């Protein structure tokens, strides 16, 4: 915990990357960013992970007509 502090009983990581466990679900956008930016390499990305696929946004609700007066 280099640089980390405990203040009023709370752990403050002070920029230290959080632990990401092996086998975790990683959003596809992380891999896309790594493809687009060779300098972006998260130091805490585990060697073993699963990829969360992009899902389409839900359709907006249909407009409801106002009742006739």
BATOR-945736 format. One record per residue (C-alpha): residue in three letters; x, y, z. Coordinates in steps of 0.05 Angstrom, whole numbers, plus 32768, in hexadecimal, padded with zeros to 4 digits. Example, Ala and Ser with C-alpha at 12.3 -4.5 7.8 and 13.67 -1.06 7.14 Angstrom:
ala80F67FA6809C ser81117FEB808F 
This chain:
unk800080008000 unk803480327FEB unk801780787FF0 unk7FD58061800D unk7FB8807F804D unk7F83806D807F unk7F5C80AA8093 unk7F2380A680C5 unk7F21805B80BA unk7F1B8060806E unk7F508045803E unk7F65807B800C unk7F8D805B7FD3 unk7FAD809E7FBC unk7FAF80887F73 unk7FC180407F80 unk7F9C80127F4F unk7F687FE67F6E unk7F6D7F9A7F6D unk7F467F7A7F34 unk7F407F2F7F40 unk7F4E7EF97F0C unk7F127EE27EE3 unk7EEF7F257EE9 unk7EBF7F407EB4 unk7EE17F797E8E unk7EB97FA87E62 unk7ECA7FA57E18 unk7ED97FF07E18 unk7F197FE27E41 unk7F347FB67E0A unk7F1E7FE77DD4 unk7F43801F7DF8 unk7F817FF37DFD unk7F7D7FE77DB1 unk7F7780317DA2 unk7FAA804B7DD4 unk7FEB80237DDA unk7FFD804B7E19 unk7FBE80347E3D unk7FD17FF57E62 unk7FAD7FEE7EA5 unk7FDF7FD27ED7 unk7FA97FAF7EFE unk7F887F8A7EC3 unk7F8B7F407ED4 unk7FA77F0C7EA4 unk7F677EE47EA8 unk7F267F0A7E9A unk7EE47F047E75 unk7ECA7F387E44 unk7E867F5A7E4E unk7E677F627E0A unk7E457FA37DF7 unk7DFA7FA07DFB unk7DCB7FCF7DD5 unk7DA880057DFD unk7D607FF67E0C unk7D2C80167DDE unk7D0C80557DF9 unk7CC5804C7E13 unk7C8E80577DE0 unk7C6980997DE6 unk7C2580927E06 unk7BED80BA7DE7 unk7BC780E77E16 unk7B8080D17E22 unk7B4B80F67DFA unk7B27812B7E22 
